[in-house]
Amino acid sequence: MRARRRVLPLTFSLALAALLPAALQAAETSLTAPGASDDLLAELRGSSSVVSAETSGLDSAQELLAAALSDYKTLVQVLYDAGYFGPEVSIRVDGREAANISLVNPPRRIDRIEIRIATGPAFRFGTARVAPLPPGTELPEAFATGQTAGTGTIRAAALAGRDAWRFDGHAKADIGAQRITANHRLSQVDADIQIIPGPELRFGQLKVSGQSRVRAASIQRIAALPSGEKFSPDEVRKAGARLRRTGTFSSVTLVEAETPNADGTLDFTAQVADQPPRRISFGAEIASNAGITLSAAWLHRNLFGNAERFRIEGEVRNIGGDEDIDGGLAFRLDNPTRLGGDNSLFYVGSLERIDRQHYTMNRAMLGVGVRRVSSDQLFGEASVEISTSDVTDAYGADRSFDLLSFPLHGQYDGRDSEQNPTGGYFVDLTITPFTGFGNSASGISMLADGRAYRSLTASGSVVVAGRLQVGSVVGAAASETSPDLLFFSGGAGTVRGQGFESLGIPVGTGVAGGRSIVTASAELRTRITEAISLVGFYDYGAVDDGSFVTSASRSHSGAGLGLRYDLGGFGPLRLDIALPVSGPTDDGLQFYIGIGQAF
């Protein structure tokens, strides 16, 4: 940088600025850098306080001059990061170089600020060395002889060398001497960086600090830091993730001790802060034929002092709908300390009255299971449930089903957002072997739900979303299977524009659920404003009395338009209006209101 500037002591300049009158105006600004690439030019403009002055609310002469003076250092650093080590930066304030303007007598008004940059030649690496390194270390490809040099690349290479030793068990690895020289005649940078590995260390003890209601022993058990094993940053990250996953803590930080122990171990301290222990939530959804559904849930995040998560939820359905009012009450208790680490034990139970067009059911269930979390995106559950139900459906009245079930549930969530995804995919799979007692049959019920999202624009303003659901019951006849394990199509979760559970299998004068189902949905989501989106959708569903859907299976479809209003962290407020396209129906126009995308 070849600009002259005078610098006053900071305290004096700030005090003086406070006494000067502020002339408010919108100054005209410009930034030019002949020969710079579009990406570099965009980065320079994005980093400049002068260019962003108007949007940042900087409008007084003092603020604009301060922004201009700060831009010298900022812009030079951007150029250094890009490999330009001989730039010239000129910032002219109404024709005067900003660095030459006296802070004792600054201008009362600023109308124009011009930034002119001569990047100079791009420098390339001569020597590019980071040593010593453990075997197999990969440095950034850009850090190599002949590649464009940049301070950002040098920093990345140094950190990669240090982190390689940390992943090799050397927790106290650090960056040592750095010899970096720029040869302006050759436009060349030589970078020679020393890494100090330090000793290989093992995990020591995990201590706990912070005012938490969770017992320290429980925090240690949940974190499951592998004491005695070789140090690994991945294990530290996993320990923190396990604590956050409980939902009990508002913040979790694992801090390694400054110095290792004499036996070659390294202690850690878990610094935690609790969430409020209780939470109450409410929900509502409206459909034209199913009426209003109201739900509420009560959650305790630390029921017995071991970060147990206890949730009770209730739901009342069909308020003002075509069927009688029904609903249910359910609970789930998750205990992360019972098995520790990535495994937890859970207990579930429910009482439910289901009143549908084609069947009614009174059902009670109790179960216990194990949950295994493999990553932030993937988990699996295995449980044992015992249930009893009394059913009236197309096959008869007051039929009893007493079942011992073994649900296996897995889920992978690779979406970029749970509430309003624009990319990625989601897969949920449940396989439930069940054994019947008395006159109840045995078999297997399966249901897979896959969703995919792709943005057609860089900003995510246009998104294509698709969903496919496939279900099947094998080993038991439909008449011997509890109706909540059979499949109907129609309504918000399957085919919009068709009546809720309107498609099934004819049985005498009634309708029963099928032993197989396939539904597919496609949506085109277009953002109109930052908060409002318009959605076009098409849904299709098919149900069969066999274990597999075929081309001869009964089917129907629907299509419509939706409106979304973004509520931030809650997801969008959803309104869908749909009409039947094919299949037997006389329900006409359907509408659905809820919170969150349809899928």
N, C-alpha and C positions, 0 to 999 in steps of 0.2 A: 504494500500500500504506500503510495507516494503522495500523501495529502498532509498539509501542515495544519496543526491544531494547537491551541493553547488550552491548558487544563488548569482550572482553579480547584482548590480544595473542595471536596464534595459538600462539607457542612456549610461552607460559605456560599456556594452556588445555590444550594437549596434554600437557604435563608433569604438570599437576595431574590430568588424567584417568587417567593411568597409575598414580597412587597410590591412586585410589579403588576400593573393592570393587565388583565387578560383580554386581548382583542379577539373576538370570536369570528371565524370565517371558515369557509370550506376551501382550502388551498388546492390548486390544481397540481397533480403529481404525475410523474412519468419515470420509467426505468427502461433504459436501453443497454444492451450488451451485444454489439455486433459480433457475429460468428459463433455465439453461444447456441447450443442445441435447444430445442423447444423444452425438453425436460429440465435443463439447467435454468433456462429463463423462468420457467414456472416456479422452480424452487427458490430462485432469487426473489421473485415478486412475492411469493408466499411467506418468505422470511422477513421481508422489509416492513419495519414499523411505519415508515413514511407512506408506502403504498396502501397499507391497511388503516391509515390514520382516520379516515372518515368513518369506516365501519366500526372502528374501536372507540369512537367518540373523542378523538384528539382534535381539538379545534382552536385552542388558544395558541398564540405565537410561541409562548414558552414551551408548551407541549410539543408543538411541531418541530421546534429547534432541538429539543431533547431527543425526539425520535430520529431526526437527521443525524445527530452526533452518535447515537447508539448504532445506527445502521453501518457505520464504517466497520466496526468490529464484526457485526453479524454477517455482513455480506462477504467480507474477507474469509471468515471461517467457512461459509458455504463454498466458496471457490477453492479453498484449501482441501475441503472434503472431496471435491470433484477432481482434484489433481492439478489445479492452477496455482502455482506457488509464486508467480510474479505478476499479480494483477495490479491494476490501477483503478481506484474507486474515487470518483469525483461526485460530490453531492453539493449542488449549487442551490442556494436559497435566494430567490429573486436575483439571480445572477452572481451572487457572492458565494465563495466556497464556505460551507458550513463550519469547517474546522478553523476558519480564520475570523469568524464572527465573535466579537467580544461578549462574554457572558455578563460583564459589568454593564454594558449598554446594548442589550439585545434589541432587535426590531420590534416595534409595536404591532406590526401587521405583516403577515406572510401570505403572498398570493400564489406563488409557484415554487415547487421544489423539483429539480431535475437530477436524476441519478444516472450517471454515465459510467459504464464499466468497460475497461479493456482487459479481457481475461488473460492475455499473453498466451504463450504456448502451453499445451498440456504436458505435464511432466510424467515420465515413466520410471518404473523401478529399475535400478541397477542391481544392487544387493537387496534381497528380500529374504530375511532369515529370522526365524524364531527358534530358539534352542535353549536347553534340550527339550525333547518331546517324547512322550511314551509311544511305543510301536502302534502303528495304525492311525495316528492322528491325521485328520484332514483339515488343512488350513483353507481359508477362502480362496477360490480359484483366482480372484483378482490380485491376490498377494503373490506375485511371481515376477521374475525378471522379464522386462519388456511390456508388462501390463501397465495401464494408466495408474499412476500413483495417486493416493488420496489419504488424508489423515483418517477418514472414516474407515478405510480399508486397513490401515495400520492398526487402529484401535481394535477392529474386529479380529485381526490375526493374533494380536497379543492376548485378547480375552479367550480366543479359541485355544491357544496354547496353555493358558492357565487352567481353563475348564477341563481340558483333556487330562491334566494331572489330577484334578479333583475327582473326575469320574473314574480314575485309576486308583482311588483310595487315598490320595494325598490332599486332605481337607484344607491344609494351610498353604497350599501352593500360591505363589504370588509372582507378580511381574517385577523383575529386577532392573538392571541397567538398560537404558534405551539410547542407542546411538543412531540418531536420525539426521542426515545432512542432505541439503539440497544444492545441487550443482547447476547454477543458472546458465552457465555457458553450454552445458550439454543437455539442459532441461531434464535432469535426472535426479532421482531421490534414492539414497541408500538407507535402508532400514535394517538395523541389527538389534534384536530384542532378546534379552536374557530372561528365562523363566527359572524361578527358584522353587523346585518341587516340594521341598520339605519332606518329613517322614510319612510313610504309609501309616494310617491310623484306623482304629476300629471304633465302632459306636460304644459310647459309655452309657451313663444313666440319663434318663429324661426327668428333669425337675419341672415343677409347675409354679407359675407366678400369676398373680391377678386375683381379683375378688370374684371367684366363681362359686356357685352353689353346687357344682358338680364335684364329687370327691376326687382328690388328686390321684388316687389309685385307679379310679375309673378312667380318668383322662389318659393315664399312662397305658392302660389296657387297650383303650380304643386306638390310640396313636400307634401302638405296636411297633415302636422303634426297635430294630433288631440289635439289642445290646450284645456286644462281643463279636459281631460280624464286621466285615470290611466296610469302611465308610463309602457311601454312595449318595450323591445329590438326589438321585431318583427316589431313594428310600426316605429322604427328608421330605421331599415333595409329597410322597404318598402318605406319610404320617400326618402332615398338615391337612391333606385332602380328607383323610378319614375323620378328623375332628370336625372339619367344616360340614361334612356330609350329614352329621347328626342333626343339623339345623338348630342346635342348642346355643351355638356361639355366634356373636355378631362379628368377632374378629379373632383370628388365630395367627400367631407368628411363632415360628421355631427359630431360636437364636442359638448358634453354636458358641461354645466357650472360647474365650480369647486364647487360652493356652491349653494344650493337651495335658492329660494326666501322665504321671511318670510311667504307667504301665502301657502307654501307647493307645489309650482310649480317649475319646473326645465326648464330653458331656454336652447336653443340649437343655435349653429351658423353653418350655411351652408357655407363651404369654397369651392368655385367653381373656375374653370379655363375653359375658352372657347376653343372649337375647332376652327380651321380656318372656317370662316362662309360659304365659297363656296367650292364646289368640282365638278370636271368634270371627267367623266369616259367613257370608250369606251369598246366595246365588238365586237367579231367576231366569226362566226361559219360557217363551210363548210360541206355540204352534197353533195354526188355525183350527185343526180338528182335535188336537190333544190337550188344548187348553193351556193352563199355566202350571209350571213346575217350580216349586219353591224348595230351596235346600239351605241347610245351615250346618256348620261344623264347629266343634270346640276342640282345641288342640292344646296339650300340655307338653312342653319340650324337655322337661326334666322331672318326671313324675315321682321317682323315688330317690333322686340324687345321683343317678348314674347315667344321665343323659338319655333316659328312656323317653320315647316319643309316643304319646297316647292320643289317639284321635277318635272322637265320636262324631258321627255325621248322621243326619236325618234328612228325609226327602218326602215331600207330599206332591203327588202327581195328579193330573187330570182335573184340575180345578177349573170348572166351566167347560170341560172337554166332552167328547162323545161317550166316554166310559165313566164308570163309577170312580170316585176318588180312591186312590191307593197310595202306598208309600212304604217306607221302611226305616229301620234304625240299624246302624252297624258300628263296630268298633275295630280298631287295630292298635296293638301295642308292639312297638319295635324296641328291642333291648340290644344295643350295640356292644355291651360289655360281656354278655353271656358267652359269646364265642370269640370276641375280640378281633382286631384287625379288619380285614375286608369281609368278614362274615358276621351276621347278626341273626338273632332268633326273633321270630314274631308270632303273635297270637291274633286270631281274627274271629269274629262272630257277627251274626246278623239275624234279625227278625224282619220278615217282609211279607206284605200283602200285595200281590200282583193281580190287577184286574184289567185284562186286555179284551179286545173284541172277540178273540177266538179261544181264550181260556182264562181261568182264574186259578190262583195258587196262593196257599199259605205255607211259608217255608221258614225253617229255623236251621242255623248252621253254626258249627264251632270247628276251629282248625288251629293247627300249629305248623310253622314252617321255618325254613332257613333261607336267608338271602345272601347271595355272594355278589360282590361288586368287583368286576374285573378292571374297569376303567371309568373315567368320567362319563363315557357314553354307553357302556355295556354293563348290564346286570342280569342275574338269573335268580329264580326262586323255585324251591321245591317244598311242597307242603302236603299235609294229610288233613282231610276235612271229613266230618261226618254230618250228614244232613237228613232231615225228614221233611216231607211236604205232603200236603193234601191238595189234589188237583181235580178240577172239572174242565173237560175239554171235549173235542169232537169225538174222542174215543169212549167217553163215559163220565159219570159223575162220581165224586168222592173217591177218586183213585189215590192210592198211597204210594210214595216212592221213598224208600229208605236206602241211602247210598253211602258208601265209603269211597271217597275220591282221592286222587293223588295228582293234583294240578302241578304241572311243570310250566313255568312262565319265564320267558326271556325277552329282553328288549334292548335294541340298539338305537340310540338317538344321535344321528349325525347332522341334525339340522343346525343352521346358524342362529336360530331363535326358536324358542319353544312356543311363544305367543304369536309371532308373525313371521314365519320363515320365508326366506327368499332363495335359499340354496340348501343342498344336502338331501339326506334321506332318513327315513324312520322305518323301523321294522319291529313289530310286536308279534310274538308267537306264543300261543297257549295250547298245550296238549294235556288232556285230562282223562287218564284211565279211571274208570269207575266200576265198582263192584256193587251189585244190588243184593238186598236181603229180602227174604220172603218171595213175593211175586215180582220184584224189581229185577230187571235184566242187567247184564254187565256189558261194557263196551268201552270205546274210546271216542272222545269228542276233541276236535281240533279246530282252531281258528287262527288264521294268519292275517295280519293287517300291515300292508306296505304302503309308504307314501314317499313321493319324490318331488323336489322343487328345483326349478332352474330359472334364474333371472336372465331376461333377454336384453337388459341394459346394465351398464356399469353402476348406475345409481340404485338399481333394484326397483325402478318404477314400473316395470312390466315383468310379471312373474307367471310362469306356467307351472301349475301344480296338478299332480295326479295321485290317485289312491286306488288300490286294489285290495279287496277282502275276499278270502277263500275259506270256507268252512266245511267240515264233514263229520259225520257220525258213522262209525263202523262197529260191527259186532252186535248191534242191538236193533231190533225193528223199531220203526217210528212209534208204534203203539205201545212199546215197552220202554220208551225213553221219556224221561221227564221233559215237559215242554220248554223249560228254560235252557235245555241243551240242544233243542231243535232250532231251526232257522226260519225267520220271516224276513221279508224285504218290504221297504217302504218307510218314508219318514226322513227326519233330518240326518240320521246316522248312516243311511243307505241310499235311498232314492228320493230326492226332494221332488215335489210335484205329485207324488203318490201318497195315499193315506198311510198312516203309521201302521206297520205290520199288515198291510193290506194284501200282500202276495204270500200265499202258502200252498198247501196241497189239499184239494177237495177230499173230504171224508164224509160220505153220506150227505146229510144236509149242512154239514159244518165244514170248517177249514182247520187243518193242523199245520204245524211247522214241518219243514222239509228236513231231510237228513244231509242235505248239502246246499251250499249257497255260493254264488259268485257275484260280487258287486264291483263296479268300476265307476270312478268319478274323475272328471277333468275340469279344471278351472283356469281361466285367464284373468289374472288380477292386475288391474291398471291403476296406478296412483294418479289421481287428478290434482290434488293439492297435498301439502305435507300431512294433512290429517284425513283426507277423504279419498277413498278408493272405490272403483266400480269393478264388479266381478261378473263375468259370464260363466255359466256352468252347465254341464250335461252329466246326468247320472243314469246308470244302467244296473239292473239287478235280475238274477235268475235263481230259481229255487227248484229242487228236484226231490222226489221221494226216495231216490237211490242215494248211494254214498258219493256220487259224482255228478256234477252238472254236465249235461250234454246239449247238443243243438236242439233237441226236442223238448228241453225243459221249459217250464212256464217262466215267462220273463215280462218285464215292464221297464219303462224309462221315463225320465222327466228332465226338463231344462228350464232355465230361468236366469234372472239377473239378481245381483246382490249389491248392497251398499255397505261400506265399512267406514267407521269413524274411529280413528286411532285414539285409544285411551292411555297410551304410554305403556307402563309396565304391566297393565292388566290385559293388554292385547286390544284388538279392535271391537267396537260394538257392531254387531252383525245383524243385518236385515236381508233376508232372502225371500224372493217371490218367485214361485215356480208353477209350471203347468205340466200335466201329463203329456207325454209324447206318444207312447205306445203301451199296449197292455190293457187289461180290463180295469176300467176305473170310471167312476162318475162323480168323483169328489171335486173336480174343477180346480180353481186357483187355490194354491196353498201358500202360506207365508210363515216365516220362522224368524224369531228374534232371540239373540243370545249374545254372550261375550266370548270373544275368541274366534279364530277362523273356523270354518266348517270342518277342516282337517288340516 
